[in-house]
Structures are given as structure tokens and as C-alpha cells.
Amino acid sequence: MIEILQFTFLTHSITKLEGQGLRLKEQIEILDCVKSKLKGKPLEKLEKSLNKNPHSLKFTNPDNDHDFKIQIKFAPLVSVDVERSFSIYKSILTDRRHNLTEENIEHFNVINCNKFLYDI
């Protein structure tokens, strides 16, 4: 019988992964921590799920060269940041904005990036 309470660390780990602006190294540390706490079938299921995405193996390879590591420093392992950006654009690109120029969209990007970086 599986004791549900022994998996409460999963909800904490998922919440951490949903955090904004995590570096790839931090995301991998969370994932490794989860892997170290799982055993048996749950671990097998996680590994099977991770192996379905061969690109994740490329991101987590410790033998990556320095330039590649710099390029992927803030690459998300989860899609939360991507979904968050869609929500931001949804509020920017509405039908009521008839005169929105590319330059103004760039300004919105800078504002949102600064908001993210400086926690405004």
C-alpha cells in the first residue's frame, strides 16, 4: 500500500518549479532531489516520462561546453514561464488595441522583463 503522505515533497517541488525565472541549474537540482526521494515504480514512471523528451537529456548533460551552458542558463524545464508569457500577451494584444505598433510591443516587453528582473 502506498502512503500518500510520503509524497508531499512532490507538491513542494512542483511549486518551486513553477517559480518565475529559475535558472536551469536550480531546476535540475529540484529534479535531482525528487529523483533521490523516489524509489521503485514511482521513480521508474518519472524516468520513463523524462525519457520521452530527448531534448531534456541534452539540457541536463554535465558534459555540455561552456558556451552552450551560457545559452541555456535560463531555459525552462517546465512550461510555466511560457504559459505566463502567453497570459501577459493575451492582456496586451486585445481587440481594443487598434493602434498597437511593433515599437509599443517592444516597450511592453521591456517593461515586463524589468518587472520580472526587479520584482516591481
Buried (B, 14 or more C-beta within 10 A) or exposed (E): EEEEEEEEEBEEBEEBBEEEEBEBEBBBEBBEBBEEBBEEEBBEEBEEEBEEEEEBEEBBEEEBEEEEBEEBEEEBBBEBBEEBEEEBBEEBEEEEEEEEEEEEEEEBBEEBEEEBEEEE
